[in-house]
Amino acid sequence: MRWPWAIAATVCAPLLFRAAALVDAAGRVSPVDVQGLLSDLGVAALGAVCVVALLRVHRLLALLFVWLWTVAHYANYELVVTLGAPATLRDTHYLFDPTFFVGSAIQLSQPGLLALAVGFSTLALWLGAGAARARAPVVALAGLLLVGVASLLPDVPEQPVWRQVDFLQRDAGRLADDWLARSDAEASALAPPDALIERLPELAADLSGEPRIAASPRARNVLLIALESLSGLHVESLAREQGREPDADMPDLDAFAQQSLRYVNFVAHQRKTNRGLYALLCGELPNLGDGTPKMSASAESPWRVCLPEMLRRAGYQTAYLQAAPLAFMLKDRFMASAGFERVDGYDGNEPSYTDSAWGVDDRAFFEEALHEIETLREGDAPWFLTLLNVGTHHPYTVPEDFEPGPRSFRRAAAYLDRAFGAFIAQLEQSGALDDTLLVVTSDESTGIAGFDTEPLFKGLSQNWGLLLLRGPAVPEGVVREPFGLSDLALSIGDYLGLADRAGHFFGRSVFRHYSDPRHLIFGNGNLGTLGAFEPAGTLLACSGAGQCRRYAVPDQRWFGVLGEPTPLGDDDAGVQLLHDLALRSQPGGGHRPDVYALMPEPTVELHDDRPHMLHGGQFVHLTPDEWLEVTYDVAVEADGPVEVDWVHSLSGFRNEKLVSRRRQLHAGQHLHIHYRYVPDGEKGQLQARTTVRLVSGESARLRHGEATLRIHRGDRPAVGSQVLRFEVDEG
């Protein structure tokens, strides 16, 4: 009787941790839990077949598999308790990041429970070591039947996904769905923003609304504060507007909200900081699924001018300051490529009242932010500063002597509240807010902490964002019209009188009122859900299992108590739109352009002798049948001289310069560059980059003509690099 022990070695972890999660949820066992149990048993049977196969190779391999299996299911339990969402193998790469590993992965809430599961599974493996291989097909068939039965049972959108399916079965199904969706999708020659607008034109910039603020005076500076994981649910006055009880005690933030222009229905388009900050700073929908974040993709290959770069070109000082290490999620590279001149984060040496691998506590962070603001105010130019705290990120960086109690989001929120209140008081006392637009928002929403008896709202609350505005010409009041994070880049441009530079951003201005409703799209990569606020005043919600419902929304309370649901099929136009947008929101995904514009703005002014990158980061991947062509024209209109350093390189493990030229240009001179590169096979990470430096004098002005990178297919010229034109004329 060895096979029962072999199965016990893999069934222990999913059943034990499912039981623990149900106890934590304080909910009664329901029929939907039978579906989850069948899924666990089926997946465990398939895992036992793997164990027996590995035992035939070496016992150590089987032991490592069982330990990994147990730890993976415990990690799923931690995520269920913390986020209400099952784990996904797509996030395992975070385990190799030291910040995440030390800051969150090894911060166990139930180490004794994990030790019990590991011990029992190890004993069961030893007792089941002699299981006969001949029975493996029978056990595998039984596992597949159980998984199949669990899959055929109807999805229950009103219940959380983790109660209905083992996370490994769910992950396998999602990977299959993604593969089928991509194989069926038509390739598009559009960049990600254009691909989305092509499907839903109303996503494009819209400044047709009636202004809701005075024409003047307007602020000179912008302070953008992203409060980690906060939501309208955590601010009492906003929660009450939705008919909800606040899920945190934050009186200072609530007092600030009541003296601000506050937005009741504000949408965070996705979970995870890199999705939220990308939408906020680049004015575009993030990827709505859980694939490669646009922040990561654009850190290496930016496809648009983001808000800090737009403001930098308009003469602003731009700075980004966060309490956490910058390397996590590639924020160091992304923030620099997005246009921040100064990018600073936690490096382990900052003064603090407490810290962790995630960074410094919120009180210390806001005190450091005050020094940064003082420095910016000493300059002559207007400034744009973005702040991101980390104390309200799991495992919650709070001093031990602050309101002693168990580690929790609510305790961290209370600590943040006091730190934020003191920070605002200092800004008011110093006069820094007299000429500053203050935008208080969040990168994402943790929603309801822990479990909730209303699973639909539990998921929806994780897309409930936060927006509070204060500054010159901004009145106090309540706005019920729905907006989202991707609207803020356009909105800030609108407020500052830079709308002519912001037309490529998505959305509507939060400083305007619009009479025509629109779609607001959001997703949740943790839960695998998609949703939309529809123009008809309804909420469209698609569960992690793909079943969609439409809900009536009474009294514009988008995060309030919803009406009765209407089940929908895949042929529903709204469902098709939602799934199309989710696919088109993925970076790459068949939407790579054939023509890259290298210079978004034709005119560039230089005022110091530092090297300035005119363009770069347009990384492309060439298949064996493709080749590229670059045309670049630039003239020095006034002053100078300048030195232009132009290079085309193959980046990655090596940095091979394919073509490189350097030339000094004087006022009135015009440089023409035209070359092509034909690879001898598949090539990746190809980049055209031009930098310029003021050689002498106080300034220079450059004007660009054509500046494009084109990808060709078909008839190929000779392999290699060929400079077709590199010459200077006098105008």
MARLO-418551 format. One record per residue (C-alpha): x, y, z; residue in three letters. Coordinates in steps of 0.001 Angstrom, whole numbers, plus 500000, padded with zeros to 6 digits. Example, Ala and Ser with C-alpha at 12.3 -4.5 7.8 and 13.67 -1.06 7.14 Angstrom:
2
512300495500507800ALA/513670498940507140SER/
END
This chain:
731
500000500000500000MET/502643502510498944ARG/500583504614496534TRP/498324506167499222PRO/501437507497500968TRP/502856508826497693ALA/499588510675497103ILE/499575511909500708ALA/502979513490500110ALA/501425515857497534THR/497862516137498824VAL/498861517284502307CYS/499888520841501383ALA/496904521888499224PRO/494337520459501658LEU/496021521755504814LEU/496491525285503469PHE/492996525362501949ARG/491591524487505362ALA/493729527181506990ALA/492528529780504491ALA/488899528842505115LEU/489447529204508857VAL/491041532628508315ASP/488124533605506097ALA/485724532746508939ALA/483275531609506320GLY/481088528540506140ARG/481991525718503803VAL/479793525940500722SER/479263523804497592PRO/481870525877495763VAL/484508524505498147ASP/483753521001496879VAL/484883522196493448GLN/488130523466494978GLY/488610520197496850LEU/488196518143493663LEU/490724520379491936SER/493207519944494803ASP/492818516147494770LEU/493226515936491003GLY/496299518139490920VAL/497773516232493895ALA/497290512910492087ALA/499173514241489060LEU/501869515531491403GLY/502153512062492992ALA/502814510558489560VAL/505707513003489177CYS/507010512006492626VAL/507020508289491770VAL/508787508978488473ALA/511457511020490259LEU/511908508310492897LEU/512989505973490124ARG/515751508450489234VAL/516912509514492715HIS/515193509977496055ARG/516777513398496502LEU/515036514674493353LEU/511683513436494652ALA/512353515024498020LEU/513215518380496434LEU/510042518189494334PHE/507863517547497400VAL/509492520387499340TRP/509039522769496411LEU/505444521600496008TRP/504715522273499674THR/506384525684499707VAL/504524526707496522ALA/501160525857498087HIS/502133527699501253TYR/503039530748499134ALA/499602530471497565ASN/498088530481501079TYR/500019533655502000GLU/498795535418498849LEU/495215534313499447VAL/495314535692502990VAL/497106538919501979THR/495568539693498584LEU/492573537399498317GLY/494132536058495114ALA/495753532737494212PRO/499431532587493308ALA/500717532417489754THR/503925530827488522LEU/504432533881486314ARG/505547535805489389ASP/508269533355490417THR/510904535639488889HIS/510367537976491833TYR/511932535314494078LEU/515272536056492433PHE/515029539722493352ASP/516718540286496742PRO/514329543114497653THR/511238540954497228PHE/512840537836498669PHE/514043539470501880VAL/511249542020502141GLY/508255539730501573SER/508993536131500562ALA/510626535071503833ILE/508240537077506020GLN/506062534094507017LEU/502807534539508898SER/502434530823509782GLN/505923529239509953PRO/504660526454512245GLY/502008525451509725LEU/504619525329506960LEU/506938523214509125ALA/504089520785509839LEU/503309520414506134ALA/506957519902505187VAL/507440517331507940GLY/504350515295507088PHE/505052515411503342SER/508615514236503915THR/507421511317506071LEU/504765510381503495ALA/507373510431500749LEU/509587508034502717TRP/506672505655503349LEU/505559505820499715GLY/508993505316498192ALA/508177501799497008GLY/505049502666495017ALA/504852500580491863ALA/505335502433488584ARG/502708500201486934ALA/499892502016488738ARG/501037505459487597ALA/498719505548484523PRO/495723504712486721VAL/496571507446489233VAL/497249509927486409ALA/493884509103484804LEU/492136509566488135ALA/493855512931488565GLY/492829514079485086LEU/489224512997485709LEU/489073514951488967LEU/490586518025487313VAL/488154517645484417GLY/485134517403486694VAL/486293520476488619ALA/486706522336485321SER/483202521426484130LEU/481507522691487268LEU/480119526207486731PRO/482186529182487821ASP/480617531192490640VAL/481624534860490149PRO/480211535793493551GLU/482811533556495239GLN/486593534124495223PRO/488623532158492687VAL/490867530501495282TRP/487892528622496739ARG/487025527100493360GLN/490317525841491933VAL/493840524770492846ASP/496239527523491853PHE/498284525173489640LEU/495216524128487632GLN/494196527757487305ARG/497668528770486153ASP/497791526012483527ALA/494399527074482190GLY/495407530727481970ARG/498608529898480112LEU/496597527830477618ALA/494054530629477176ASP/496818533184476576ASP/498484530949474006TRP/495238530388472129LEU/494360534098472240ALA/497711535085470800ARG/497658532389468141SER/494224533572467006ASP/495038537280467157ALA/495747539236464018GLU/499170540847464004ALA/499034544627464076SER/501644547087462869ALA/500650549543465588LEU/502483550446468766ALA/500616549496471996PRO/498869552887472506PRO/497757553087468882ASP/496545549485468915ALA/494276550305471863LEU/492966553530470326ILE/492316551744467026GLU/489950549387468882ARG/488411552062471150LEU/488932555581469718PRO/487434557252472801GLU/490649556373474682LEU/492429559214472856ALA/493043562576474525ALA/489835564560474991ASP/489924568137476277LEU/486447569067475059SER/484959569151478551GLY/483888572271480385GLU/486557573522482832PRO/485664572945486465ARG/488434575235487814ILE/489237578899487391ALA/491380580026484473ALA/493889581659486804SER/495932581838488855PRO/497447578424488202ARG/500234576712490125ALA/503814576912488923ARG/504981573572490350ASN/503527570062490660VAL/503896567684493607LEU/502553564234492785LEU/502256561864495764ILE/501472558186495146ALA/500439556584498445LEU/501290552897498246GLU/498210550632497978SER/495706553211499252LEU/492136553500498038SER/489049555634498388GLY/487936552837500694LEU/490556553973503223HIS/489324557598503378VAL/486165557904505448GLU/484488560711503492SER/485047558911500180LEU/483934555535501511ALA/480736557069502903ARG/479951558569499494GLU/479814554992498176GLN/477764553723501100GLY/480764551782502411ARG/482390551581505810GLU/486005552850505705PRO/488547550035505937ASP/491243552078507701ALA/491485554816510308ASP/493160557780508597MET/491738561014510092PRO/494518563296508804ASP/494113562094505234LEU/490343562384505536ASP/490633565963506818ALA/492912566742503880PHE/490370565161501504ALA/487510567280502828GLN/489513570424502075GLN/490372569249498546SER/488732568490495230LEU/488040564797495794ARG/487020562128493318TYR/484564559506494510VAL/484789557139491512ASN/488480556923490688PHE/489862553811489002VAL/493208552100489460ALA/493536550171486201HIS/495609547273487570GLN/497350545743490566ARG/501108546095491187LYS/503111549291491395THR/504725549004487977ASN/501306548934486293ARG/499942551859488284GLY/502951554142487952LEU/503163553473484223TYR/499520554479483683ALA/499989557516485919LEU/503222558837484401LEU/502774557821480768CYS/499067558466480259GLY/498295555075478774GLU/496437551960479875LEU/498809549428481438PRO/498708545845480277ASN/495416544526481606LEU/496602540939482077GLY/499542539631484036ASP/502085539521481201GLY/505200541646480847THR/504531545063482443PRO/504773548036480135LYS/507099549680482643MET/509608546863482153SER/509206546802478396ALA/509454550564477991SER/512440550813480353ALA/514387549163477545GLU/512331550291474578SER/510190553394475252PRO/507470554088472703TRP/506090557383473991ARG/507009560634475733VAL/505861560339479343CYS/504758563180481615LEU/508140563909483288PRO/509879564056479907GLU/507179566351478542MET/507610568685481530LEU/511406568510481355ARG/511252569677477738ARG/508978572506478863ALA/511672573736481262GLY/510729571949484475TYR/513090570421486998GLN/511952566807487305THR/512673564499490243ALA/511442561131491478TYR/511890559998495073LEU/510751556716496567GLN/511273554962499889ALA/512105551572498329ALA/515110550335496326PRO/514969551515492737LEU/516210548373491022ALA/513068546409491895PHE/510718546359488883MET/513381548263486861LEU/512189551590488264LYS/515735552958488134ASP/515884552529484369ARG/512258553357483711PHE/512177556597485690MET/515268557884483926ALA/513904556948480499SER/510542558522481430ALA/512237561903481853GLY/513160562321485521PHE/516478564153485780GLU/516961563074489390ARG/515932559570490487VAL/516526558541494083ASP/515515555570496211GLY/516531553514499209TYR/520135552287499270ASP/520386551224502912GLY/522067554367504225ASN/519072556663504712GLU/518138557870508218PRO/514959556211509459SER/512889555315512485TYR/512782551763511171THR/513478550109507849ASP/513279546784506033SER/514454545333502760ALA/511592547301501216TRP/512944550649502433GLY/512410553289505116VAL/509324554044507157ASP/506882556689505950ASP/507709559318508563ARG/511407559269507634ALA/510540559251503927PHE/508351562345504078PHE/510952564143506162GLU/513485563444503403GLU/510935564627500832ALA/510779568004502611LEU/514520568444502014HIS/514073567542498348GLU/511327570152497973ILE/513501572812499618GLU/516262572050497110THR/513882572278494158LEU/512434575577495411ARG/515909577101495466GLU/516130576773491679GLY/514776579292489185ASP/512810576786487116ALA/509414575315488002PRO/509547571739489272TRP/507735568430489089PHE/508353566006491950LEU/506859562514492283THR/506906560689495630LEU/506147557029496418LEU/506141555702499974ASN/506488552019500894VAL/505289551612504490GLY/501838550355503453THR/503367547619501281HIS/503503544138502798HIS/505142543335505224PRO/504460546930506436TYR/507406549016507627THR/506256550481510956VAL/508299551132514139PRO/507663548592516884GLU/506707551283519414ASP/503916552694517211PHE/500565551477518535GLU/501935548014519407PRO/499973545269517755GLY/500115542615515036PRO/501594543468511671ARG/498745544612509424SER/497797546997506648PHE/495503548973508950ARG/498338549622511429ARG/500616550706508589ALA/497863552974507229ALA/497521554659510634ALA/501279555308510723TYR/501205556684507174LEU/498299558932508134ASP/500282560648510885ARG/503355560979508670ALA/501293562422505809PHE/499506564868508126GLY/502803566173509527ALA/504212566443505982PHE/501285568537504736ILE/501467570775507802ALA/505163571453507125GLN/504449572239503462LEU/501719574690504409GLU/503904576368507010GLN/506783576773504542SER/504564578259501831GLY/505506575496499389ALA/501854574875498530LEU/501155578503497618ASP/502308577965494036ASP/502095574174493801THR/499482571818492414LEU/499297568925494879LEU/498049565636493433VAL/497490562839495955VAL/496770559462494406THR/497903555840494723SER/499829553408492566ASP/497348550597493200GLU/494709549597495718SER/494966546803498232THR/491200547010498631GLY/489605545403501657ILE/492292544050503962ALA/491998540323504616GLY/488801538515503682PHE/485327539818502986ASP/481886538277502836THR/481155540077499555GLU/483694538572497122PRO/482580540643494123LEU/483296543865495994PHE/486483542350497418LYS/487825542150493863GLY/486326545441492721LEU/487791547264495726SER/491260546429494382GLN/490514548718491419ASN/489174551563493579TRP/491812554258493391GLY/492377557556495142LEU/492518561118493831LEU/492658564324495875LEU/493637567698494362LEU/494659570933495989ARG/496272574056494581GLY/495694577497493101PRO/492374577703491223ALA/491333574261492521VAL/488100574431494561PRO/486995572164497384GLU/484254569750496435GLY/483152566289495356VAL/483393564908491812VAL/481305561806491059ARG/482232561588487388GLU/484523558544486971PRO/488184559012486050PHE/491257556771486133GLY/495015556852486660LEU/495693557070482927SER/493827560422482849ASP/496318562201485108LEU/499151562878482646ALA/496780564689480278LEU/495121566432483232SER/498378567870484569ILE/499282569080481088GLY/495845570691480834ASP/496190572442484203TYR/499665573796483393LEU/498642575150479997GLY/500702572538478141LEU/497831570796476392ALA/499535571246473013ASP/502322568923474243ARG/499998566378475892ALA/497812565317472968GLY/499371561851472781HIS/498183560903476275PHE/495045558872476905PHE/491863560007478543GLY/490118563091479822ARG/491160565924482077SER/490072565609485689VAL/489890569417485667PHE/486975569325483198ARG/483388568108483226HIS/482152565907480369TYR/478497565415479563SER/479052562252477495ASP/479892559065479441PRO/482685556760478276ARG/484325553406479002HIS/486773553054481885LEU/488729549815481572ILE/490519547917484333PHE/491957544509485141GLY/493421542585488040ASN/496394540401487200GLY/496313538784490636ASN/492724537645490293LEU/492756537252486513GLY/489703539487486209THR/488717542200483732LEU/486158544947484057GLY/484771548148482618ALA/482551551018483637PHE/480308551277480578GLU/478721554423479089PRO/475251553003479756ALA/475897553262483489GLY/476599549565483982THR/479539547594485317LEU/480895544776483151LEU/482879542260485213ALA/484598539116483917CYS/485819536590486469SER/489113534741486527GLY/487370531774484909ALA/486174533951482025GLY/482489534205482943GLN/481115537723482546CYS/478269539543484257ARG/476740542980483781ARG/475529544876486849TYR/473355547951487228ALA/475077550758489171VAL/472594552782491256PRO/473233556489491877ASP/476703556558490237GLN/478129554579493140ARG/480493552479491067TRP/482065550958494176PHE/478818550751496126GLY/476176548036496330VAL/475440546833492801LEU/472206545650491232GLY/471339542111490164GLU/473744540578487605PRO/472924539606484042THR/474983536630482689PRO/476627537290479336LEU/478019535152476531GLY/481245535606474585ASP/479250537149471721ASP/478302540180473828ASP/479830543307472248ALA/481096544611475586GLY/482770541299476416VAL/484435541190473006GLN/485651544761473441LEU/487078543984476876LEU/488976540912475701HIS/490262542688472588ASP/491599545562474670LEU/493227543157477127ALA/495090541480474269LEU/496089544753472622ARG/497292546178475938SER/500203543727476082GLN/503557545264475087PRO/504782543664471888GLY/502083541096471311GLY/502123541573467542GLY/501778545369467758HIS/505362546328466988ARG/505486549266464587PRO/507303549152461254ASP/508237552828461588VAL/509670554327464770TYR/509665558111465162ALA/513007558906466788LEU/512252562521467730MET/508775563297469127PRO/509509567039469172GLU/511267568833466300PRO/513069571492468367THR/515600570951471163VAL/517411573650473135GLU/520721573175474974LEU/521811575325477897HIS/524812573490479365ASP/527726571356478224ASP/526403568028479553ARG/525750565303476960PRO/522048565264476091HIS/520449562163474625MET/518291563307471719LEU/516851559858471162HIS/517619556329472213GLY/516024553196473553GLY/514117552338470376GLN/515140548690470771PHE/513960546421467999VAL/514219542724467257HIS/514886541619463692LEU/513925538211462358THR/516127536638459648PRO/513969538085456838ASP/513982541662458183GLU/516352544604457874TRP/516241548211459005LEU/516860551664457617GLU/517501554875459564VAL/517094558430458328THR/518100561291460603TYR/518324564994459746ASP/519303567688462260VAL/520258571355461876ALA/521773573881464285VAL/519473576888464012GLU/521209579225466423ALA/524338579602468552ASP/526487576564469142GLY/528709574952468106PRO/527560571469469143VAL/529093568028468833GLU/526780565288467619VAL/527652561706468574ASP/525617559255466541TRP/525792555508467076VAL/523885552383466170HIS/524628549490468455SER/523793545917469244LEU/523137545876472983SER/522815542972475403GLY/525655540835476674PHE/527886542757474312ARG/527729546299473010ASN/528777546063469396GLU/528800549368467538LYS/527507548679464059LEU/527800552240462810VAL/529294555224464633SER/530025558812463622ARG/530887562038465455ARG/530686565500463954ARG/530827569088465183GLN/528131571402463811LEU/527949575195463785HIS/524936577494463456ALA/523343577155460034GLY/524769573690459330GLN/522559570708458560HIS/523595567074459107LEU/522029564319456974HIS/522382560683458057ILE/520998557730456128HIS/522088554143456640TYR/520793550609456630ARG/521637547449458513TYR/520966543943457192VAL/521636541187459757PRO/523077537804458911ASP/520409536148461025GLY/518111536946463904GLU/519233539970465929LYS/517805541559469053GLY/518264544733471105GLN/519175546944468157LEU/519160550609469076GLN/519685553896467277ALA/520984556563469647ARG/522098560170469186THR/523603562383471875THR/524631566000471569VAL/526857568292473629ARG/527263572046473619LEU/530936572662472793VAL/531061576362473686SER/528738579278474283GLY/525692579450476530GLU/523043577816474375SER/522130576215471079ALA/518899575355469317ARG/518531572257467140LEU/515760571515464681ARG/515037568057463312HIS/513702567055459957GLY/513017563397459268GLU/514081561133462116ALA/512785557599461594THR/513779553963461967LEU/512020551692459479ARG/511822547895459422ILE/511661546271455988HIS/510785542730454944ARG/511275540931451691GLY/514081541608449194ASP/517236542028451235ARG/520288544083450269PRO/523758542762451045ALA/524358541690454644VAL/526047544232456897GLY/525964547952457667SER/526042550505454875GLN/526148554284455335VAL/524262555702452364LEU/524673559332453355ARG/526611561219456014PHE/527162564818454998GLU/526847568373456206VAL/525497571252454177ASP/525041574920454970GLU/521301574908455259GLY/
END
